[in-house]
């Protein structure tokens, strides 16, 4: 028994547009994400030079469609200190935002609110790799 669904051209078009809008970022968002990732990476690299044995890198940056909130995903080595370092950065997020604003003041009129999270994808990949070796 076959079941046929009847969809109008309008409903198919609206489904297609909704899927594109939710899955794709605008070119402006992508440019701002790259700019913020570059500047944050540079800032954090300079700050972590003072702490020997610690490496912090910005693995991914996502910005909201209205450009008001920016989520930064940080990869920390050694990973045992990740929670501590990200908590420290989040505690000083106003200073980080101010420094970022000084660097990108000619490209952005309003600096987005910053939120930092640990990017544990490398730990997850390592865990899966260990499981596959067994």
N, CA, C and O atoms as a printed pandas DataFrame, in Angstrom:
     atom_number atom_name residue_name chain_id  residue_number  x_coord  y_coord  z_coord
0              1         N          UNK        A               1    0.837   -1.171    0.000
1              2        CA          UNK        A               1    0.000    0.000    0.000
2              3         C          UNK        A               1    0.886    1.239    0.000
3              4         O          UNK        A               1    1.773    1.379    0.841
4              5         N          UNK        A               2    0.644    2.107   -0.921
5              6        CA          UNK        A               2    1.428    3.324   -1.020
6              7         C          UNK        A               2    0.625    4.497   -0.469
7              8         O          UNK        A               2   -0.583    4.623   -0.670
8              9         N          UNK        A               3    1.355    5.333    0.227
9             10        CA          UNK        A               3    0.729    6.533    0.767
10            11         C          UNK        A               3    1.384    7.727    0.093
11            12         O          UNK        A               3    2.609    7.853    0.079
12            13         N          UNK        A               4    0.578    8.580   -0.452
13            14        CA          UNK        A               4    1.089    9.763   -1.123
14            15         C          UNK        A               4    0.765   10.992   -0.275
15            16         O          UNK        A               4   -0.342   11.147    0.241
16            17         N          UNK        A               5    1.750   11.843   -0.153
17            18        CA          UNK        A               5    1.548   13.092    0.567
18            19         C          UNK        A               5    1.374   14.200   -0.450
19            20         O          UNK        A               5    2.107   14.290   -1.435
20            21         N          UNK        A               6    0.421   15.013   -0.198
21            22        CA          UNK        A               6    0.161   16.104   -1.108
22            23         C          UNK        A               6    0.661   17.395   -0.469
23            24         O          UNK        A               6    0.165   17.821    0.574
24            25         N          UNK        A               7    1.640   18.001   -1.103
25            26        CA          UNK        A               7    2.195   19.242   -0.587
26            27         C          UNK        A               7    2.099   20.298   -1.672
27            28         O          UNK        A               7    2.359   20.039   -2.847
28            29         N          UNK        A               8    1.730   21.454   -1.263
29            30        CA          UNK        A               8    1.665   22.545   -2.221
30            31         C          UNK        A               8    3.071   23.069   -2.482
31            32         O          UNK        A               8    3.998   22.806   -1.716
32            33         N          UNK        A               9    3.214   23.799   -3.554
33            34        CA          UNK        A               9    4.518   24.377   -3.891
34            35         C          UNK        A               9    4.953   25.364   -2.813
35            36         O          UNK        A               9    6.145   25.494   -2.534
36            37         N          UNK        A              10    3.999   26.056   -2.211
37            38        CA          UNK        A              10    4.328   27.020   -1.162
38            39         C          UNK        A              10    4.919   26.326    0.060
39            40         O          UNK        A              10    5.911   26.795    0.618
40            41         N          UNK        A              11    4.319   25.212    0.481
41            42        CA          UNK        A              11    4.813   24.533    1.680
42            43         C          UNK        A              11    6.188   23.919    1.437
43            44         O          UNK        A              11    7.020   23.909    2.344
44            45         N          UNK        A              12    6.446   23.408    0.238
45            46        CA          UNK        A              12    7.766   22.865   -0.081
46            47         C          UNK        A              12    8.802   23.978   -0.069
47            48         O          UNK        A              12    9.899   23.808    0.463
48            49         N          UNK        A              13    8.453   25.112   -0.653
49            50        CA          UNK        A              13    9.373   26.247   -0.682
50            51         C          UNK        A              13    9.671   26.756    0.724
51            52         O          UNK        A              13   10.822   27.057    1.043
52            53         N          UNK        A              14    8.649   26.855    1.565
53            54        CA          UNK        A              14    8.876   27.355    2.925
54            55         C          UNK        A              14    9.710   26.371    3.736
55            56         O          UNK        A              14   10.539   26.798    4.539
56            57         N          UNK        A              15    9.517   25.066    3.551
57            58        CA          UNK        A              15   10.358   24.077    4.234
58            59         C          UNK        A              15   11.806   24.210    3.791
59            60         O          UNK        A              15   12.717   24.140    4.616
60            61         N          UNK        A              16   12.022   24.399    2.512
61            62        CA          UNK        A              16   13.377   24.538    1.978
62            63         C          UNK        A              16   14.048   25.791    2.525
63            64         O          UNK        A              16   15.214   25.748    2.917
64            65         N          UNK        A              17   13.321   26.907    2.555
65            66        CA          UNK        A              17   13.882   28.156    3.073
66            67         C          UNK        A              17   14.198   28.047    4.555
67            68         O          UNK        A              17   15.235   28.541    4.998
68            69         N          UNK        A              18   13.332   27.414    5.327
69            70        CA          UNK        A              18   13.587   27.252    6.758
70            71         C          UNK        A              18   14.819   26.402    7.003
71            72         O          UNK        A              18   15.599   26.693    7.910
72            73         N          UNK        A              19   15.009   25.357    6.212
73            74        CA          UNK        A              19   16.184   24.509    6.415
74            75         C          UNK        A              19   17.462   25.256    6.057
75            76         O          UNK        A              19   18.488   25.058    6.707
76            77         N          UNK        A              20   17.422   26.096    5.053
77            78        CA          UNK        A              20   18.606   26.876    4.684
78            79         C          UNK        A              20   18.907   27.911    5.760
79            80         O          UNK        A              20   20.063   28.089    6.142
80            81         N          UNK        A              21   17.881   28.594    6.249
81            82        CA          UNK        A              21   18.099   29.639    7.248
82            83         C          UNK        A              21   18.637   29.079    8.549
83            84         O          UNK        A              21   19.441   29.737    9.209
84            85         N          UNK        A              22   18.223   27.890    8.936
85            86        CA          UNK        A              22   18.687   27.341   10.203
86            87         C          UNK        A              22   20.041   26.670   10.082
87            88         O          UNK        A              22   20.778   26.611   11.066
88            89         N          UNK        A              23   20.391   26.165    8.915
89            90        CA          UNK        A              23   21.638   25.428    8.767
90            91         C          UNK        A              23   22.785   26.268    8.235
91            92         O          UNK        A              23   23.946   25.892    8.399
92            93         N          UNK        A              24   22.502   27.357    7.626
93            94        CA          UNK        A              24   23.568   28.142    7.024
94            95         C          UNK        A              24   23.675   29.494    7.697
95            96         O          UNK        A              24   22.677   30.131    8.033
96            97         N          UNK        A              25   24.901   29.907    7.880
97            98        CA          UNK        A              25   25.146   31.224    8.432
98            99         C          UNK        A              25   25.330   32.197    7.277
99           100         O          UNK        A              25   25.694   31.810    6.167
100          101         N          UNK        A              26   25.077   33.436    7.558
101          102        CA          UNK        A              26   25.285   34.436    6.533
102          103         C          UNK        A              26   26.780   34.672    6.341
103          104         O          UNK        A              26   27.594   34.329    7.198
104          105         N          UNK        A              27   27.115   35.252    5.225
105          106        CA          UNK        A              27   28.516   35.564    4.942
106          107         C          UNK        A              27   29.058   36.531    5.975
107          108         O          UNK        A              27   30.213   36.420    6.387
108          109         N          UNK        A              28   28.242   37.470    6.392
109          110        CA          UNK        A              28   28.666   38.434    7.419
110          111         C          UNK        A              28   28.998   37.720    8.730
111          112         O          UNK        A              28   30.014   38.021    9.356
112          113         N          UNK        A              29   28.157   36.785    9.145
113          114        CA          UNK        A              29   28.434   36.024   10.364
114          115         C          UNK        A              29   29.758   35.280   10.245
115          116         O          UNK        A              29   30.564   35.284   11.176
116          117         N          UNK        A              30   29.978   34.651    9.115
117          118        CA          UNK        A              30   31.211   33.886    8.933
118          119         C          UNK        A              30   32.435   34.788    8.987
119          120         O          UNK        A              30   33.446   34.425    9.587
120          121         N          UNK        A              31   32.354   35.959    8.367
121          122        CA          UNK        A              31   33.485   36.895    8.394
122          123         C          UNK        A              31   33.768   37.375    9.812
123          124         O          UNK        A              31   34.924   37.455   10.227
124          125         N          UNK        A              32   32.717   37.692   10.547
125          126        CA          UNK        A              32   32.894   38.160   11.919
126          127         C          UNK        A              32   33.437   37.037   12.797
127          128         O          UNK        A              32   34.282   37.281   13.659
128          129         N          UNK        A              33   32.960   35.811   12.588
129          130        CA          UNK        A              33   33.480   34.675   13.353
130          131         C          UNK        A              33   34.972   34.501   13.125
131          132         O          UNK        A              33   35.732   34.293   14.071
132          133         N          UNK        A              34   35.391   34.586   11.862
133          134        CA          UNK        A              34   36.829   34.437   11.561
134          135         C          UNK        A              34   37.644   35.562   12.180
135          136         O          UNK        A              34   38.724   35.326   12.722
136          137         N          UNK        A              35   37.129   36.786   12.100
137          138        CA          UNK        A              35   37.824   37.934   12.675
138          139         C          UNK        A              35   37.969   37.785   14.187
139          140         O          UNK        A              35   39.057   37.976   14.731
140          141         N          UNK        A              36   36.882   37.447   14.858
141          142        CA          UNK        A              36   36.921   37.303   16.315
142          143         C          UNK        A              36   37.808   36.136   16.715
143          144         O          UNK        A              36   38.547   36.235   17.694
144          145         N          UNK        A              37   37.750   35.029   15.974
145          146        CA          UNK        A              37   38.598   33.880   16.291
146          147         C          UNK        A              37   40.074   34.249   16.178
147          148         O          UNK        A              37   40.875   33.878   17.036
148          149         N          UNK        A              38   40.432   34.968   15.137
149          150        CA          UNK        A              38   41.827   35.375   14.945
150          151         C          UNK        A              38   42.293   36.276   16.079
151          152         O          UNK        A              38   43.367   36.067   16.643
152          153         N          UNK        A              39   41.493   37.271   16.411
153          154        CA          UNK        A              39   41.883   38.226   17.454
154          155         C          UNK        A              39   41.908   37.577   18.833
155          156         O          UNK        A              39   42.826   37.825   19.615
156          157         N          UNK        A              40   40.912   36.750   19.142
157          158        CA          UNK        A              40   40.912   36.067   20.437
158          159         C          UNK        A              40   42.101   35.120   20.559
159          160         O          UNK        A              40   42.721   35.030   21.619
160          161         N          UNK        A              41   42.420   34.416   19.478
161          162        CA          UNK        A              41   43.573   33.512   19.500
162          163         C          UNK        A              41   44.849   34.273   19.804
163          164         O          UNK        A              41   45.664   33.840   20.617
164          165         N          UNK        A              42   45.015   35.403   19.149
165          166        CA          UNK        A              42   46.207   36.215   19.375
166          167         C          UNK        A              42   46.257   36.727   20.814
167          168         O          UNK        A              42   47.307   36.674   21.456
168          169         N          UNK        A              43   45.132   37.218   21.318
169          170        CA          UNK        A              43   45.080   37.735   22.687
170          171         C          UNK        A              43   45.390   36.650   23.706
171          172         O          UNK        A              43   46.196   36.860   24.613
172          173         N          UNK        A              44   44.754   35.491   23.564
173          174        CA          UNK        A              44   44.957   34.419   24.538
174          175         C          UNK        A              44   46.360   33.838   24.450
175          176         O          UNK        A              44   46.932   33.435   25.463
176          177         N          UNK        A              45   46.914   33.793   23.251
177          178        CA          UNK        A              45   48.275   33.290   23.098
178          179         C          UNK        A              45   49.262   34.205   23.818
179          180         O          UNK        A              45   50.190   33.728   24.471
180          181         N          UNK        A              46   49.067   35.500   23.701
181          182        CA          UNK        A              46   49.952   36.450   24.395
182          183         C          UNK        A              46   49.804   36.338   25.914
183          184         O          UNK        A              46   50.789   36.439   26.645
184          185         N          UNK        A              47   48.591   36.132   26.381
185          186        CA          UNK        A              47   48.368   36.024   27.824
186          187         C          UNK        A              47   48.920   34.720   28.397
187          188         O          UNK        A              47   49.433   34.706   29.516
188          189         N          UNK        A              48   48.821   33.632   27.644
189          190        CA          UNK        A              48   49.287   32.347   28.174
190          191         C          UNK        A              48   50.795   32.181   28.062
191          192         O          UNK        A              48   51.339   31.208   28.583
192          193         N          UNK        A              49   51.482   33.096   27.402
193          194        CA          UNK        A              49   52.944   33.036   27.398
194          195         C          UNK        A              49   53.487   33.246   28.802
195          196         O          UNK        A              49   54.581   32.782   29.122
196          197         N          UNK        A              50   52.730   33.940   29.640
197          198        CA          UNK        A              50   53.149   34.191   31.013
198          199         C          UNK        A              50   52.982   32.955   31.890
199          200         O          UNK        A              50   53.612   32.865   32.943
200          201         N          UNK        A              51   52.153   32.006   31.481
201          202        CA          UNK        A              51   51.935   30.773   32.242
202          203         C          UNK        A              51   52.641   29.627   31.524
203          204         O          UNK        A              51   52.146   29.147   30.504
204          205         N          UNK        A              52   53.790   29.179   32.035
205          206        CA          UNK        A              52   54.523   28.115   31.348
206          207         C          UNK        A              52   53.774   26.777   31.407
207          208         O          UNK        A              52   53.155   26.437   32.416
208          209         N          UNK        A              53   53.846   26.045   30.320
209          210        CA          UNK        A              53   53.229   24.726   30.259
210          211         C          UNK        A              53   51.750   24.732   29.952
211          212         O          UNK        A              53   51.098   23.693   30.056
212          213         N          UNK        A              54   51.202   25.876   29.576
213          214        CA          UNK        A              54   49.776   25.973   29.262
214          215         C          UNK        A              54   49.623   26.497   27.844
215          216         O          UNK        A              54   50.266   27.473   27.457
216          217         N          UNK        A              55   48.770   25.843   27.080
217          218        CA          UNK        A              55   48.490   26.272   25.718
218          219         C          UNK        A              55   46.977   26.371   25.552
219          220         O          UNK        A              55   46.256   25.399   25.771
220          221         N          UNK        A              56   46.511   27.537   25.167
221          222        CA          UNK        A              56   45.082   27.765   24.942
222          223         C          UNK        A              56   44.900   28.191   23.496
223          224         O          UNK        A              56   45.551   29.125   23.028
224          225         N          UNK        A              57   44.012   27.503   22.790
225          226        CA          UNK        A              57   43.718   27.894   21.414
226          227         C          UNK        A              57   42.203   27.986   21.237
227          228         O          UNK        A              57   41.437   27.270   21.882
228          229         N          UNK        A              58   41.806   28.869   20.363
229          230        CA          UNK        A              58   40.382   29.049   20.060
230          231         C          UNK        A              58   40.066   28.137   18.887
231          232         O          UNK        A              58   40.465   28.404   17.753
232          233         N          UNK        A              59   39.347   27.059   19.170
233          234        CA          UNK        A              59   39.090   26.083   18.114
234          235         C          UNK        A              59   37.888   26.448   17.255
235          236         O          UNK        A              59   37.825   26.082   16.082
236          237         N          UNK        A              60   36.933   27.169   17.837
237          238        CA          UNK        A              60   35.734   27.500   17.071
238          239         C          UNK        A              60   35.064   28.710   17.695
239          240         O          UNK        A              60   35.094   28.890   18.913
240          241         N          UNK        A              61   34.466   29.529   16.865
241          242        CA          UNK        A              61   33.699   30.690   17.323
242          243         C          UNK        A              61   32.367   30.671   16.592
243          244         O          UNK        A              61   32.320   30.507   15.373
244          245         N          UNK        A              62   31.298   30.837   17.333
245          246        CA          UNK        A              62   29.963   30.920   16.741
246          247         C          UNK        A              62   29.309   32.201   17.231
247          248         O          UNK        A              62   29.395   32.550   18.408
248          249         N          UNK        A              63   28.658   32.891   16.313
249          250        CA          UNK        A              63   28.005   34.149   16.667
250          251         C          UNK        A              63   26.524   34.053   16.319
251          252         O          UNK        A              63   26.149   33.429   15.326
252          253         N          UNK        A              64   25.699   34.666   17.131
253          254        CA          UNK        A              64   24.254   34.614   16.918
254          255         C          UNK        A              64   23.885   35.411   15.665
255          256         O          UNK        A              64   24.640   36.288   15.247
256          257         N          UNK        A              65   22.737   35.114   15.068
257          258        CA          UNK        A              65   22.339   35.820   13.845
258          259         C          UNK        A              65   22.217   37.332   14.012
259          260         O          UNK        A              65   22.420   38.077   13.052
260          261         N          UNK        A              66   21.886   37.795   15.220
261          262        CA          UNK        A              66   21.797   39.240   15.431
262          263         C          UNK        A              66   23.132   39.841   15.865
263          264         O          UNK        A              66   23.194   41.027   16.187
264          265         N          UNK        A              67   24.197   39.047   15.880
265          266        CA          UNK        A              67   25.570   39.462   16.191
266          267         C          UNK        A              67   25.720   40.003   17.613
267          268         O          UNK        A              67   26.611   40.810   17.877
268          269         N          UNK        A              68   24.858   39.565   18.524
269          270        CA          UNK        A              68   24.924   40.084   19.890
270          271         C          UNK        A              68   25.638   39.152   20.859
271          272         O          UNK        A              68   26.161   39.606   21.876
272          273         N          UNK        A              69   25.668   37.860   20.561
273          274        CA          UNK        A              69   26.290   36.890   21.463
274          275         C          UNK        A              69   27.282   36.049   20.677
275          276         O          UNK        A              69   26.971   35.531   19.605
276          277         N          UNK        A              70   28.473   35.924   21.226
277          278        CA          UNK        A              70   29.527   35.144   20.585
278          279         C          UNK        A              70   29.958   34.038   21.539
279          280         O          UNK        A              70   30.303   34.304   22.690
280          281         N          UNK        A              71   29.937   32.796   21.060
281          282        CA          UNK        A              71   30.384   31.658   21.860
282          283         C          UNK        A              71   31.735   31.203   21.335
283          284         O          UNK        A              71   31.880   30.860   20.161
284          285         N          UNK        A              72   32.714   31.206   22.219
285          286        CA          UNK        A              72   34.052   30.766   21.855
286          287         C          UNK        A              72   34.346   29.422   22.482
287          288         O          UNK        A              72   34.125   29.230   23.678
288          289         N          UNK        A              73   34.841   28.492   21.687
289          290        CA          UNK        A              73   35.188   27.162   22.173
290          291         C          UNK        A              73   36.702   27.072   22.249
291          292         O          UNK        A              73   37.398   27.217   21.244
292          293         N          UNK        A              74   37.206   26.827   23.465
293          294        CA          UNK        A              74   38.635   26.841   23.717
294          295         C          UNK        A              74   39.155   25.430   23.907
295          296         O          UNK        A              74   38.546   24.607   24.592
296          297         N          UNK        A              75   40.287   25.173   23.289
297          298        CA          UNK        A              75   40.995   23.917   23.472
298          299         C          UNK        A              75   42.190   24.212   24.370
299          300         O          UNK        A              75   43.007   25.077   24.055
300          301         N          UNK        A              76   42.294   23.496   25.486
301          302        CA          UNK        A              76   43.311   23.783   26.494
302          303         C          UNK        A              76   44.225   22.576   26.651
303          304         O          UNK        A              76   43.767   21.437   26.740
304          305         N          UNK        A              77   45.527   22.849   26.683
305          306        CA          UNK        A              77   46.509   21.807   26.969
306          307         C          UNK        A              77   47.330   22.262   28.158
307          308         O          UNK        A              77   47.869   23.367   28.101
308          309         N          UNK        A              78   47.463   21.529   29.183
309          310        CA          UNK        A              78   46.922   20.195   29.457
310          311         C          UNK        A              78   45.423   20.262   29.774
311          312         O          UNK        A              78   44.947   21.220   30.383
312          313         N          UNK        A              79   44.706   19.246   29.358
313          314        CA          UNK        A              79   43.249   19.261   29.474
314          315         C          UNK        A              79   42.776   19.204   30.924
315          316         O          UNK        A              79   41.628   19.548   31.206
316          317         N          UNK        A              80   43.641   18.776   31.852
317          318        CA          UNK        A              80   43.251   18.723   33.263
318          319         C          UNK        A              80   42.992   20.131   33.815
319          320         O          UNK        A              80   42.193   20.297   34.737
320          321         N          UNK        A              81   43.646   21.118   33.267
321          322        CA          UNK        A              81   43.489   22.499   33.741
322          323         C          UNK        A              81   42.448   23.273   32.937
323          324         O          UNK        A              81   42.287   24.478   33.127
324          325         N          UNK        A              82   41.749   22.591   32.049
325          326        CA          UNK        A              82   40.791   23.256   31.170
326          327         C          UNK        A              82   39.682   23.971   31.913
327          328         O          UNK        A              82   39.387   25.131   31.626
328          329         N          UNK        A              83   39.060   23.284   32.874
329          330        CA          UNK        A              83   37.962   23.896   33.638
330          331         C          UNK        A              83   38.438   25.157   34.354
331          332         O          UNK        A              83   37.760   26.184   34.339
332          333         N          UNK        A              84   39.600   25.067   34.973
333          334        CA          UNK        A              84   40.148   26.194   35.730
334          335         C          UNK        A              84   40.430   27.390   34.819
335          336         O          UNK        A              84   40.097   28.527   35.153
336          337         N          UNK        A              85   41.040   27.126   33.681
337          338        CA          UNK        A              85   41.425   28.206   32.774
338          339         C          UNK        A              85   40.202   28.859   32.138
339          340         O          UNK        A              85   40.130   30.085   32.049
340          341         N          UNK        A              86   39.244   28.054   31.698
341          342        CA          UNK        A              86   38.032   28.618   31.088
342          343         C          UNK        A              86   37.221   29.392   32.129
343          344         O          UNK        A              86   36.643   30.432   31.812
344          345         N          UNK        A              87   37.175   28.897   33.362
345          346        CA          UNK        A              87   36.482   29.630   34.428
346          347         C          UNK        A              87   37.166   30.969   34.687
347          348         O          UNK        A              87   36.496   31.974   34.923
348          349         N          UNK        A              88   38.497   30.986   34.644
349          350        CA          UNK        A              88   39.250   32.222   34.840
350          351         C          UNK        A              88   38.970   33.212   33.704
351          352         O          UNK        A              88   38.793   34.407   33.942
352          353         N          UNK        A              89   38.933   32.708   32.483
353          354        CA          UNK        A              89   38.645   33.579   31.333
354          355         C          UNK        A              89   37.221   34.122   31.425
355          356         O          UNK        A              89   36.988   35.302   31.163
356          357         N          UNK        A              90   36.263   33.259   31.797
357          358        CA          UNK        A              90   34.876   33.723   31.943
358          359         C          UNK        A              90   34.731   34.724   33.085
359          360         O          UNK        A              90   33.878   35.609   33.026
360          361         N          UNK        A              91   35.556   34.592   34.126
361          362        CA          UNK        A              91   35.512   35.555   35.232
362          363         C          UNK        A              91   36.024   36.924   34.786
363          364         O          UNK        A              91   35.607   37.951   35.322
364          365         N          UNK        A              92   36.922   36.937   33.811
365          366        CA          UNK        A              92   37.500   38.186   33.307
366          367         C          UNK        A              92   36.982   38.534   31.914
367          368         O          UNK        A              92   37.688   39.163   31.126
368          369         N          UNK        A              93   35.755   38.129   31.612
369          370        CA          UNK        A              93   35.220   38.294   30.266
370          371         C          UNK        A              93   35.039   39.770   29.901
371          372         O          UNK        A              93   35.104   40.120   28.722
372          373         N          UNK        A              94   34.817   40.632   30.877
373          374        CA          UNK        A              94   34.666   42.062   30.571
374          375         C          UNK        A              94   35.974   42.642   30.042
375          376         O          UNK        A              94   35.972   43.441   29.106
376          377         N          UNK        A              95   37.082   42.236   30.643
377          378        CA          UNK        A              95   38.390   42.702   30.182
378          379         C          UNK        A              95   38.692   42.162   28.788
379          380         O          UNK        A              95   39.212   42.880   27.935
380          381         N          UNK        A              96   38.361   40.889   28.565
381          382        CA          UNK        A              96   38.594   40.277   27.250
382          383         C          UNK        A              96   37.767   40.994   26.195
383          384         O          UNK        A              96   38.256   41.270   25.100
384          385         N          UNK        A              97   36.520   41.296   26.519
385          386        CA          UNK        A              97   35.646   41.992   25.569
386          387         C          UNK        A              97   36.168   43.397   25.276
387          388         O          UNK        A              97   36.112   43.858   24.136
388          389         N          UNK        A              98   36.676   44.079   26.308
389          390        CA          UNK        A              98   37.225   45.420   26.121
390          391         C          UNK        A              98   38.448   45.379   25.207
391          392         O          UNK        A              98   38.573   46.197   24.295
392          393         N          UNK        A              99   39.349   44.426   25.451
393          394        CA          UNK        A              99   40.547   44.293   24.611
394          395         C          UNK        A              99   40.176   43.919   23.179
395          396         O          UNK        A              99   40.773   44.420   22.227
396          397         N          UNK        A             100   39.192   43.038   23.032
397          398        CA          UNK        A             100   38.721   42.669   21.695
398          399         C          UNK        A             100   38.130   43.887   20.996
399          400         O          UNK        A             100   38.341   44.081   19.798
400          401         N          UNK        A             101   37.399   44.700   21.731
401          402        CA          UNK        A             101   36.807   45.910   21.163
402          403         C          UNK        A             101   37.856   46.882   20.653
403          404         O          UNK        A             101   37.657   47.525   19.622
404          405         N          UNK        A             102   38.969   46.996   21.364
405          406        CA          UNK        A             102   40.041   47.879   20.902
406          407         C          UNK        A             102   40.651   47.362   19.603
407          408         O          UNK        A             102   41.092   48.152   18.768
408          409         N          UNK        A             103   40.680   46.049   19.429
409          410        CA          UNK        A             103   41.293   45.471   18.231
410          411         C          UNK        A             103   40.378   45.516   17.010
411          412         O          UNK        A             103   40.860   45.672   15.888
412          413         N          UNK        A             104   39.078   45.384   17.206
413          414        CA          UNK        A             104   38.153   45.293   16.063
414          415         C          UNK        A             104   37.226   46.502   15.966
415          416         O          UNK        A             104   36.167   46.418   15.344
416          417         N          UNK        A             105   37.609   47.616   16.567
417          418        CA          UNK        A             105   36.715   48.776   16.602
418          419         C          UNK        A             105   36.417   49.346   15.224
419          420         O          UNK        A             105   35.395   50.010   15.047
420          421         N          UNK        A             106   37.279   49.105   14.244
421          422        CA          UNK        A             106   37.034   49.634   12.902
422          423         C          UNK        A             106   36.171   48.697   12.058
423          424         O          UNK        A             106   35.629   49.107   11.032
424          425         N          UNK        A             107   36.044   47.440   12.489
425          426        CA          UNK        A             107   35.229   46.488   11.736
426          427         C          UNK        A             107   33.836   46.292   12.330
427          428         O          UNK        A             107   32.884   46.025   11.598
428          429         N          UNK        A             108   33.711   46.423   13.656
429          430        CA          UNK        A             108   32.429   46.189   14.318
430          431         C          UNK        A             108   32.013   47.422   15.106
431          432         O          UNK        A             108   32.825   48.049   15.787
432          433         N          UNK        A             109   30.754   47.752   15.004
433          434        CA          UNK        A             109   30.241   48.893   15.761
434          435         C          UNK        A             109   29.937   48.482   17.195
435          436         O          UNK        A             109   30.245   49.215   18.135
436          437         N          UNK        A             110   29.330   47.306   17.363
437          438        CA          UNK        A             110   28.993   46.788   18.691
438          439         C          UNK        A             110   29.735   45.470   18.881
439          440         O          UNK        A             110   29.671   44.582   18.031
440          441         N          UNK        A             111   30.434   45.354   19.994
441          442        CA          UNK        A             111   31.177   44.132   20.294
442          443         C          UNK        A             111   30.212   43.152   20.957
443          444         O          UNK        A             111   29.541   43.511   21.925
444          445         N          UNK        A             112   30.130   41.919   20.449
445          446        CA          UNK        A             112   29.174   40.967   21.021
446          447         C          UNK        A             112   29.558   40.535   22.435
447          448         O          UNK        A             112   30.719   40.608   22.836
448          449         N          UNK        A             113   28.554   40.088   23.169
449          450        CA          UNK        A             113   28.775   39.510   24.489
450          451         C          UNK        A             113   29.526   38.195   24.293
451          452         O          UNK        A             113   29.180   37.411   23.409
452          453         N          UNK        A             114   30.542   37.950   25.102
453          454        CA          UNK        A             114   31.386   36.770   24.936
454          455         C          UNK        A             114   31.058   35.713   25.981
455          456         O          UNK        A             114   30.851   36.022   27.154
456          457         N          UNK        A             115   31.013   34.461   25.533
457          458        CA          UNK        A             115   30.847   33.311   26.423
458          459         C          UNK        A             115   31.845   32.255   25.961
459          460         O          UNK        A             115   31.945   31.963   24.770
460          461         N          UNK        A             116   32.576   31.690   26.905
461          462        CA          UNK        A             116   33.600   30.709   26.556
462          463         C          UNK        A             116   33.243   29.340   27.113
463          464         O          UNK        A             116   32.719   29.211   28.220
464          465         N          UNK        A             117   33.543   28.316   26.308
465          466        CA          UNK        A             117   33.279   26.933   26.674
466          467         C          UNK        A             117   34.501   26.091   26.329
467          468         O          UNK        A             117   35.320   26.472   25.493
468          469         N          UNK        A             118   34.607   24.944   26.987
469          470        CA          UNK        A             118   35.703   24.025   26.682
470          471         C          UNK        A             118   35.329   23.220   25.448
471          472         O          UNK        A             118   34.220   22.692   25.356
472          473         N          UNK        A             119   36.243   23.127   24.512
473          474        CA          UNK        A             119   36.061   22.277   23.341
474          475         C          UNK        A             119   36.747   20.956   23.646
475          476         O          UNK        A             119   37.971   20.847   23.570
476          477         N          UNK        A             120   35.957   19.963   23.987
477          478        CA          UNK        A             120   36.527   18.671   24.354
478          479         C          UNK        A             120   36.471   17.667   23.201
479          480         O          UNK        A             120   36.526   16.458   23.426
480          481         N          UNK        A             121   36.363   18.157   21.993
481          482        CA          UNK        A             121   36.275   17.253   20.845
482          483         C          UNK        A             121   37.558   16.450   20.657
483          484         O          UNK        A             121   37.504   15.293   20.241
484          485         N          UNK        A             122   38.720   17.050   20.961
485          486        CA          UNK        A             122   39.975   16.303   20.831
486          487         C          UNK        A             122   40.056   15.178   21.850
487          488         O          UNK        A             122   40.544   14.093   21.535
488          489         N          UNK        A             123   39.583   15.422   23.069
489          490        CA          UNK        A             123   39.549   14.365   24.082
490          491         C          UNK        A             123   38.606   13.249   23.660
491          492         O          UNK        A             123   38.900   12.071   23.862
492          493         N          UNK        A             124   37.474   13.620   23.073
493          494        CA          UNK        A             124   36.507   12.632   22.620
494          495         C          UNK        A             124   37.089   11.787   21.485
495          496         O          UNK        A             124   36.909   10.569   21.459
496          497         N          UNK        A             125   37.781   12.430   20.555
497          498        CA          UNK        A             125   38.411   11.700   19.448
498          499         C          UNK        A             125   39.466   10.742   19.981
499          500         O          UNK        A             125   39.567    9.605   19.520
500          501         N          UNK        A             126   40.249   11.198   20.947
501          502        CA          UNK        A             126   41.273   10.350   21.548
502          503         C          UNK        A             126   40.641    9.152   22.255
503          504         O          UNK        A             126   41.156    8.037   22.177
504          505         N          UNK        A             127   39.527    9.385   22.939
505          506        CA          UNK        A             127   38.827    8.304   23.630
506          507         C          UNK        A             127   38.298    7.269   22.632
507          508         O          UNK        A             127   38.437    6.066   22.852
508          509         N          UNK        A             128   37.703    7.728   21.555
509          510        CA          UNK        A             128   37.194    6.817   20.521
510          511         C          UNK        A             128   38.341    6.039   19.889
511          512         O          UNK        A             128   38.212    4.843   19.625
512          513         N          UNK        A             129   39.461    6.714   19.646
513          514        CA          UNK        A             129   40.626    6.057   19.068
514          515         C          UNK        A             129   41.134    4.946   19.981
515          516         O          UNK        A             129   41.489    3.867   19.506
516          517         N          UNK        A             130   41.171    5.200   21.293
517          518        CA          UNK        A             130   41.598    4.174   22.246
518          519         C          UNK        A             130   40.645    2.991   22.242
519          520         O          UNK        A             130   41.079    1.842   22.319
520          521         N          UNK        A             131   39.343    3.266   22.153
521          522        CA          UNK        A             131   38.362    2.186   22.113
522          523         C          UNK        A             131   38.509    1.346   20.851
523          524         O          UNK        A             131   38.340    0.127   20.892
524          525         N          UNK        A             132   38.821    1.986   19.739
525          526        CA          UNK        A             132   38.983    1.246   18.488
526          527         C          UNK        A             132   40.244    0.387   18.491
527          528         O          UNK        A             132   40.287   -0.659   17.843
528          529         N          UNK        A             133   41.261    0.824   19.215
529          530        CA          UNK        A             133   42.496    0.044   19.286
530          531         C          UNK        A             133   42.329   -1.222   20.118
531          532         O          UNK        A             133   43.075   -2.185   19.941
532          533         N          UNK        A             134   41.358   -1.225   21.018
533          534        CA          UNK        A             134   41.146   -2.402   21.880
534          535         C          UNK        A             134   40.466   -3.528   21.145
535          536         O          UNK        A             134   40.218   -4.584   21.726
